[in-house]
């Protein structure tokens, strides 16, 4: 594909995303995807009704422009069937999110539908199945055998729900997505390079609008983007695991996934549903401790710094993983302890 066509597609996607973001409120009103704050001081504490248009803006622009990149290729890539299967699964996850934004699906029903859809896609597309795990800090290769499909399905669905749970502050999930996108531009599968260039342009637009509180990502965006980056990472790994090793993918997704697992276990131990809402996420503790302007930088640094360390040299792979996990635990402990201390002082 010529650089002129690619640059034109990037500009087109940028413009479409800008248009959908700018007119997000009237479009969201028609689609009935407005997020209203809780009047009783509950979980949703934003100041005014906000359109859930971030994910729609990114994904609509991506789905309208990305196919042109493949049609304009000469010849059309042989792996176009793989890409089509990925796109279909992303669209299904985004549609589930869209319905959830409108109707608030039962978490259990939502989970079952996602598992079935992911299982169907993985079963019919071997290139989306992780057959083994290769970490650069180990000489061993962990063969998954017949459990590869199960592992892949649980990873995709688990990631989607973890990202959805992390989507509670402006700039958080979109900021993570920009970091993932930037790294995958250099280390992802070459066939996906045009798509990743287009998606980065879309994400930057929505990031700006989201930081200003003009729109939220919505479940459409959190589920759709999680599936997008999850499938891109898996596809890139299965096609060249030495270029994008498993430990780099761990660094992409560890923070939201570990936070999700922590919350689910804690809620079960309290006798609550693991899918119940709350304000005990990592980002809530960080925001309460230092405000979200600094908090966003801290949260993204926990993800970005270890990734940068790994990119600097594969010899730092294990150190990067340990650094990220330690950074998560230390930040959570520090902010949660400070929050309890402040609450105790106020009560006294």
Helices and strands as residue ranges (DSSP letters): H 3-22, H 24-31, E 34-35, E 50-51, H 54-71, H 80-103, H 107-124, G 126-128, E 132-134, E 141-143, G 145-147, H 148-166, H 172-187, G 190-192, H 193-211, H 218-239, H 246-269, H 282-290, H 292-312, G 314-316, H 317-347
